[in-house]
């Protein structure tokens, strides 16, 4: 029996596909056996499902500190499992690869928009490098994780992250002009702008739901 609520468990198939798409290059690079590959994906998927459950639970109890502790514990558990499975050398490669997973996830999502004007393999690799360089230029880690929004973030922190992300996007677009066609560049520009808009709206909605959990009222009862 699953330890997750049925609504959360229903997300597992799609989450499993995403985990495999993101990490299959690393699995090939590490030359894992089929058994090791299966266990590797299982550990990552369990961690992802636990994270989804933790964020959902936060909306019911409103205790951010409790969630942060739970997330940290889950991360430690995942790392310990992977270290045992992979060994020290391969685990170090995993950690290096993990730093770019946020960018790889973004690339996977934007591929839908490029369906009529698909990116070549070389263009995808150059775009990943542009995203990594963009974050470094804007100051900070090369991973997309340092720009993630949290329900706990106050408005001024959100604004700072938005400003930083917009600077990153402009840097990426400037670099991408060297290897994307004009049509592809416009697709990328539109996708990046939509992500900024989505982040603004998503954070506003999360704050509303979080406020509902804290004061014990239904989100639908809160003013828009």
SERO-4910 file (N, C-alpha, C, O; in steps of 0.05 Angstrom, whole numbers):
BEGIN
 pado doro    nc1    nc2    nc3   cac1   cac2   cac3    cc1    cc2    cc3    oc1    oc2    oc3
  Unk    A     17    -24      0      0      0      0     18     25      0     38     26     14
  Unk    A     10     45    -16     26     69    -18     23     86      8      2     85     21
  Unk    A     44    100     15     44    117     39     33    144     32     30    161     50
  Unk    A     27    149      7     17    175     -2    -13    175     -6    -25    155    -12
  Unk    A    -25    199     -4    -53    202    -10    -58    195    -39    -41    200    -56
  Unk    A    -81    183    -45    -87    175    -73    -84    198    -93    -75    193   -116
  Unk    A    -91    222    -85    -89    245   -104    -60    250   -110    -53    258   -133
  Unk    A    -42    247    -91    -14    251    -95     -2    227   -110     14    230   -128
  Unk    A    -11    203   -103     -1    178   -116     -8    178   -146      7    167   -162
  Unk    A    -30    191   -153    -38    192   -181    -17    207   -198    -17    205   -223
  Unk    A      0    223   -186     20    238   -200     45    222   -205     63    230   -220
  Unk    A     47    198   -194     71    182   -196     79    175   -224    103    178   -231
  Unk    A     61    165   -242     69    158   -269     83    181   -284    104    176   -297
  Unk    A     71    204   -283     83    227   -297    109    235   -284    128    243   -298
  Unk    A    111    234   -257    135    241   -243    157    221   -250    181    229   -254
  Unk    A    150    196   -253    170    175   -261    181    181   -288    205    177   -293
  Unk    A    164    189   -307    174    195   -334    193    218   -333    214    218   -347
  Unk    A    187    239   -318    204    262   -316    231    255   -304    252    264   -314
  Unk    A    231    239   -282    256    231   -270    274    216   -289    298    221   -291
  Unk    A    262    198   -305    277    183   -324    288    201   -346    311    198   -354
  Unk    A    272    220   -356    282    238   -377    305    255   -367    324    259   -382
  Unk    A    303    264   -342    324    282   -332    350    267   -325    371    278   -329
  Unk    A    348    242   -316    371    229   -306    382    206   -324    403    195   -318
  Unk    A    368    200   -346    378    179   -363    406    184   -374    422    166   -377
  Unk    A    413    210   -381    440    215   -390    461    207   -369    483    197   -375
  Unk    A    455    213   -343    474    206   -322    476    176   -319    497    165   -314
  Unk    A    453    162   -320    453    132   -318    471    120   -339    486    102   -333
  Unk    A    469    131   -364    486    121   -385    516    127   -380    534    111   -385
  Unk    A    520    151   -369    548    160   -364    561    143   -342    585    138   -343
  Unk    A    545    135   -322    556    119   -300    557     89   -306    568     74   -290
  Unk    A    546     81   -329    546     53   -337    534     35   -315    545     14   -308
  Unk    A    511     43   -305    497     27   -284    485      2   -296    477      2   -319
  Unk    A    484    -19   -280    471    -43   -289    441    -38   -289    432    -19   -277
  Unk    A    425    -55   -302    396    -52   -302    385    -51   -274    366    -36   -268
  Unk    A    396    -68   -256    386    -69   -228    393    -43   -214    377    -32   -199
  Unk    A    417    -33   -218    425     -8   -206    409     16   -217    401     34   -202
  Unk    A    404     15   -243    388     37   -255    360     38   -243    350     59   -237
  Unk    A    348     14   -240    321     13   -229    320     24   -201    302     39   -194
  Unk    A    340     16   -185    341     26   -157    347     56   -156    336     70   -140
  Unk    A    364     65   -174    371     94   -176    346    110   -181    340    130   -168
  Unk    A    331    102   -201    306    117   -208    286    115   -185    272    134   -180
  Unk    A    284     92   -172    265     89   -150    271    108   -127    253    121   -117
  Unk    A    297    110   -120    304    129    -98    297    158   -105    287    172    -89
  Unk    A    304    165   -130    298    193   -138    268    198   -139    259    219   -131
  Unk    A    253    179   -149    224    182   -151    211    184   -124    193    200   -119
  Unk    A    220    166   -105    209    167    -78    214    194    -65    197    205    -52
  Unk    A    238    205    -70    244    232    -59    226    253    -71    217    271    -57
  Unk    A    221    251    -97    204    271   -111    176    269   -100    163    290    -95
  Unk    A    165    245    -97    138    241    -87    136    251    -58    115    263    -51
  Unk    A    156    246    -43    156    256    -15    155    286    -14    141    298      2
  Unk    A    170    299    -32    170    328    -33    143    339    -40    134    359    -29
  Unk    A    129    326    -59    102    335    -67     83    332    -43     67    350    -37
  Unk    A     86    310    -28     69    305     -5     75    326     17     56    335     30
  Unk    A    100    333     21    107    352     41     96    380     35     86    393     53
  Unk    A     97    388     10     86    414      3     56    414      6     44    434     14
  Unk    A     43    392      0     14    390      4      7    391     33    -13    404     41
  Unk    A     23    377     50     17    377     78     21    404     91      6    411    110
  Unk    A     39    420     80     44    447     91     18    463     90     13    479    108
  Unk    A      2    460     69    -22    475     66    -43    467     87    -62    482     92
  Unk    A    -40    444    100    -59    435    120    -51    444    148    -68    448    165
  Unk    A    -24    446    153    -16    454    180     -2    481    182      0    492    203
  Unk    A      8    491    159     20    518    159     46    521    174     54    544    180
  Unk    A     59    499    181     84    500    196    108    498    177    116    476    170
  Unk    A    119    521    170    141    522    150    166    509    162    180    494    148
  Unk    A    172    514    187    196    503    200    195    472    200    215    459    195
  Unk    A    171    462    205    168    433    205    173    421    177    186    401    174
  Unk    A    162    435    157    166    425    129    196    426    122    206    408    109
  Unk    A    210    448    129    238    451    122    254    428    135    273    418    122
  Unk    A    248    421    160    262    399    173    256    373    158    274    357    154
  Unk    A    231    369    150    224    344    136    238    342    109    247    321    101
  Unk    A    240    365     95    253    365     69    283    359     72    294    343     57
  Unk    A    295    371     93    324    366     98    329    337    105    348    325     96
  Unk    A    311    325    120    314    297    128    311    279    103    325    259    100
  Unk    A    292    286     86    288    270     61    312    271     43    320    251     31
  Unk    A    324    295     42    348    298     25    371    282     35    385    269     20
  Unk    A    375    282     61    396    266     74    392    236     68    410    221     63
  Unk    A    367    228     71    360    199     67    366    191     38    377    170     33
  Unk    A    358    209     19    363    203     -9    393    201    -15    402    183    -28
  Unk    A    408    221     -5    437    221    -10    451    197      2    469    185    -11
  Unk    A    442    189     25    454    165     38    448    140     22    466    123     18
  Unk    A    424    138     11    417    114     -5    433    114    -31    443     93    -39
  Unk    A    435    137    -43    450    139    -69    480    134    -65    493    122    -82
  Unk    A    490    144    -43    519    140    -37    525    110    -34    545    100    -44
  Unk    A    507     96    -21    511     67    -17    508     53    -44    523     34    -50
  Unk    A    489     61    -60    484     48    -86    506     54   -106    515     35   -120
  Unk    A    515     78   -108    533     87   -129    563     85   -122    580     81   -139
  Unk    A    569     87    -96    597     89    -88    606    118    -89    592    135   -100
  Unk    A    629    124    -77    638    151    -73    642    166   -100    633    188   -103
  Unk    A    657    152   -119    663    166   -144    638    172   -160    635    195   -170
  Unk    A    621    153   -163    596    158   -179    577    177   -165    563    192   -178
  Unk    A    577    176   -138    560    195   -123    570    224   -128    554    242   -129
  Unk    A    596    227   -129    607    254   -134    598    264   -162    592    287   -165
  Unk    A    597    246   -182    588    253   -208    558    260   -208    549    278   -221
  Unk    A    543    245   -191    515    251   -188    511    279   -177    494    294   -187
  Unk    A    526    287   -157    524    313   -145    530    335   -165    517    356   -166
  Unk    A    550    330   -181    558    350   -202    535    352   -223    528    375   -231
  Unk    A    524    330   -231    502    330   -250    477    343   -239    463    357   -252
  Unk    A    473    338   -213    449    348   -199    448    379   -200    426    391   -200
  Unk    A    471    392   -201    472    421   -201    458    433   -225    448    455   -225
  Unk    A    457    417   -247    445    427   -272    417    416   -277    406    421   -299
  Unk    A    406    402   -259    380    389   -263    357    409   -267    339    405   -282
  Unk    A    359    431   -252    338    452   -255    337    463   -283    315    467   -294
  Unk    A    360    467   -295    362    477   -323    352    455   -342    338    461   -361
  Unk    A    359    430   -337    350    408   -354    319    405   -353    306    400   -373
  Unk    A    308    409   -329    279    408   -326    265    430   -342    245    426   -355
  Unk    A    277    454   -341    266    476   -357    267    470   -387    248    476   -401
  Unk    A    289    458   -395    292    451   -424    271    431   -432    260    433   -454
  Unk    A    266    411   -415    246    391   -421    218    404   -425    203    397   -443
  Unk    A    212    423   -407    186    436   -409    183    453   -434    162    453   -446
  Unk    A    204    467   -441    202    485   -464    202    470   -491    195    482   -512
  Unk    A    211    445   -491    211    429   -516    184    428   -530    181    426   -554
  Unk    A    162    429   -513    135    428   -524    130    452   -542    118    450   -563
  Unk    A    141    476   -534    137    500   -550    153    499   -576    147    513   -595
  Unk    A    174    483   -576    192    481   -599    183    458   -618    198    451   -636
  Unk    A    160    447   -614    151    423   -629    152    428   -659    160    410   -674
  Unk    A    144    452   -668    143    458   -697    170    468   -707    175    468   -731
  Unk    A    188    476   -689    215    485   -696    234    473   -676    247    487   -661
  Unk    A    237    446   -677    253    432   -657    282    440   -655    295    446   -675
  Unk    A    292    439   -630    320    444   -625    337    419   -632    328    397   -627
  Unk    A    359    424   -644    378    402   -650    391    394   -623    390    409   -604
  Unk    A    405    371   -623    419    363   -600    440    383   -592    444    389   -568
  Unk    A    454    395   -612    475    415   -606    462    440   -595    473    452   -576
  Unk    A    439    448   -605    426    472   -595    417    468   -566    419    486   -550
  Unk    A    407    444   -560    399    438   -532    423    441   -513    420    452   -492
  Unk    A    445    430   -521    469    431   -503    479    460   -500    487    468   -478
  Unk    A    478    475   -522    486    503   -520    467    520   -503    475    538   -489
  Unk    A    441    513   -505    422    527   -489    425    521   -459    422    539   -442
  Unk    A    432    496   -453    437    489   -425    461    505   -414    461    515   -392
  Unk    A    482    507   -431    506    522   -423    499    551   -420    510    565   -402
  Unk    A    481    562   -437    473    590   -435    458    595   -409    462    616   -397
  Unk    A    441    577   -401    426    580   -376    445    579   -352    442    594   -333
  Unk    A    464    561   -353    484    558   -332    500    584   -330    504    595   -308
  Unk    A    510    594   -353    526    618   -353    509    642   -345    520    660   -331
  Unk    A    484    643   -352    466    665   -345    463    667   -315    464    690   -304
  Unk    A    460    645   -301    458    646   -272    484    654   -259    483    669   -239
  Unk    A    506    645   -269    532    653   -258    536    683   -262    546    697   -244
  Unk    A    529    693   -285    532    722   -291    515    739   -273    523    761   -264
  Unk    A    491    728   -267    472    743   -249    480    742   -220    469    755   -203
  Unk    A    500    725   -214    509    722   -187    495    699   -173    471    701   -168
  Unk    A    509    678   -167    497    655   -153    504    629   -167    521    628   -184
  Unk    A    491    608   -158    496    581   -168    487    579   -197    470    594   -206
  Unk    A    498    559   -211    490    554   -239    464    539   -241    454    536   -263
  Unk    A    454    529   -218    429    514   -219    405    532   -217    407    554   -207
  Unk    A    382    522   -227    358    537   -225    346    537   -197    327    552   -192
  Unk    A    356    520   -179    343    517   -153    345    542   -136    328    547   -119
  Unk    A    366    558   -140    369    582   -123    349    603   -130    346    623   -115
  Unk    A    334    600   -152    314    619   -160    286    609   -154    266    623   -161
  Unk    A    283    586   -143    257    575   -137    242    592   -117    254    603    -98
  Unk    A    216    595   -120    200    610   -101    190    592    -79    184    568    -83
  Unk    A    187    603    -55    177    589    -32    153    603    -21    152    628    -22
  Unk    A    135    588    -10    112    600      3    121    618     26    108    638     32
  Unk    A    144    612     38    154    627     60    167    654     52    172    671     69
  Unk    A    172    658     26    186    682     17    168    706     20    145    707     11
  Unk    A    178    727     34    163    753     35    163    766      7    179    759    -10
  Unk    A    146    787      4    144    800    -22    170    811    -32    175    810    -56
  Unk    A    186    823    -14    211    836    -24    230    814    -35    245    820    -54
  Unk    A    231    791    -23    248    769    -32    238    759    -59    254    754    -77
  Unk    A    212    757    -62    200    748    -87    208    768   -109    216    760   -131
  Unk    A    205    794   -103    212    815   -123    242    813   -131    248    816   -155
  Unk    A    259    808   -112    288    805   -118    293    781   -136    309    783   -154
  Unk    A    279    759   -130    282    735   -147    272    739   -175    284    730   -194
  Unk    A    250    754   -177    239    760   -204    258    777   -220    262    773   -244
  Unk    A    269    798   -207    288    816   -220    312    800   -229    322    804   -252
  Unk    A    322    782   -212    346    766   -219    339    747   -242    356    744   -260
  Unk    A    315    735   -241    308    716   -262    305    731   -289    313    720   -310
  Unk    A    295    755   -288    292    770   -313    320    777   -325    323    777   -349
  Unk    A    339    783   -307    366    788   -316    379    763   -328    392    765   -348
  Unk    A    373    740   -315    383    715   -326    371    710   -354    386    702   -372
  Unk    A    345    714   -356    332    709   -382    343    726   -404    347    717   -426
  Unk    A    349    752   -398    360    769   -419    388    760   -427    395    761   -450
  Unk    A    403    750   -408    430    740   -413    428    715   -431    443    712   -450
  Unk    A    409    697   -425    405    673   -440    397    680   -469    407    668   -488
  Unk    A    378    699   -472    369    707   -498    392    719   -515    394    714   -539
  Unk    A    409    734   -502    431    747   -516    450    725   -526    459    727   -549
  Unk    A    456    705   -510    473    683   -519    460    666   -540    472    657   -560
  Unk    A    434    661   -536    419    643   -554    417    654   -583    413    640   -602
  Unk    A    419    681   -585    417    693   -612    440    683   -630    437    685   -654
  Unk    A    461    672   -618    483    662   -634    478    634   -646    492    627   -665
  Unk    A    459    619   -635    455    592   -645    426    584   -650    421    561   -659
  Unk    A    407    602   -645    379    596   -651    370    613   -676    381    634   -681
  Unk    A    351    602   -691    340    618   -713    323    640   -701    317    640   -677
  Unk    A    315    659   -717    299    681   -707    272    671   -696    262    681   -676
  Unk    A    261    651   -710    235    639   -700    239    625   -674    223    629   -655
  Unk    A    261    610   -671    266    596   -646    272    615   -624    264    610   -601
  Unk    A    285    637   -630    292    657   -609    266    669   -598    264    674   -574
  Unk    A    247    674   -616    222    686   -607    206    666   -590    193    674   -571
  Unk    A    208    641   -597    194    620   -581    206    620   -553    192    618   -533
  Unk    A    233    621   -552    246    621   -526    239    646   -510    234    644   -486
  Unk    A    238    669   -523    231    694   -509    202    692   -497    198    700   -474
  Unk    A    184    681   -513    156    679   -504    154    659   -481    140    664   -462
  Unk    A    169    637   -483    168    617   -461    179    628   -435    167    624   -414
  Unk    A    201    643   -436    213    654   -412    195    675   -400    192    676   -375
  Unk    A    182    691   -416    163    711   -406    139    698   -393    130    707   -372
  Unk    A    130    676   -405    107    662   -393    114    650   -366     98    648   -348
  Unk    A    139    640   -363    148    629   -338    149    650   -316    142    644   -293
  Unk    A    158    673   -323    158    695   -303    130    701   -294    125    704   -270
  Unk    A    112    703   -313     84    709   -307     72    687   -290     57    692   -270
  Unk    A     78    662   -297     68    639   -282     78    638   -253     64    631   -235
  Unk    A    104    646   -250    115    647   -223    101    668   -206     95    663   -182
  Unk    A     96    691   -217     82    712   -202     54    702   -193     46    705   -170
  Unk    A     39    691   -212     12    682   -206     12    658   -187     -4    656   -169
  Unk    A     31    640   -191     33    616   -174     40    623   -146     28    612   -127
  Unk    A     58    642   -142     65    650   -115     42    664   -101     37    660    -77
  Unk    A     27    681   -116      4    694   -104    -17    674    -95    -28    677    -73
  Unk    A    -22    654   -111    -41    633   -104    -31    617    -80    -47    610    -62
  Unk    A     -5    610    -80      6    594    -57      4    610    -31     -3    599    -10
  Unk    A      9    636    -32      7    653     -9    -22    653      2    -26    653     26
  Unk    A    -41    655    -17    -69    655     -9    -76    628      5    -90    628     25
  Unk    A    -67    606     -7    -73    580      5    -60    576     32    -71    565     50
  Unk    A    -35    586     34    -20    584     59    -33    601     80    -35    592    103
  Unk    A    -43    625     73    -57    641     93    -82    627    103    -89    629    126
  Unk    A    -96    613     84   -120    598     92   -113    576    112   -128    572    131
  Unk    A    -90    563    108    -82    541    126    -75    552    153    -81    540    174
  Unk    A    -62    575    154    -53    587    179    -77    596    196    -78    591    220
  Unk    A    -97    609    184   -119    620    199   -142    600    200   -162    605    214
  Unk    A   -141    578    186   -161    558    187   -186    563    172   -208    556    181
  Unk    A   -184    576    149   -208    581    132   -203    569    105   -180    563     98
  Unk    A   -224    565     90   -222    554     63   -211    575     45   -219    599     46
  Unk    A   -192    568     26   -181    588      7   -203    602     -8   -199    626    -15
  Unk    A   -225    588    -14   -247    601    -30   -260    623    -14   -274    640    -26
  Unk    A   -256    624     12   -269    644     28   -252    670     30   -261    690     39
  Unk    A   -227    668     20   -209    691     20   -215    709     -3   -224    700    -24
  Unk    A   -211    736      1   -215    754    -22   -195    750    -44   -172    742    -38
  Unk    A   -203    755    -69   -185    752    -92   -164    775    -92   -147    776   -109
***
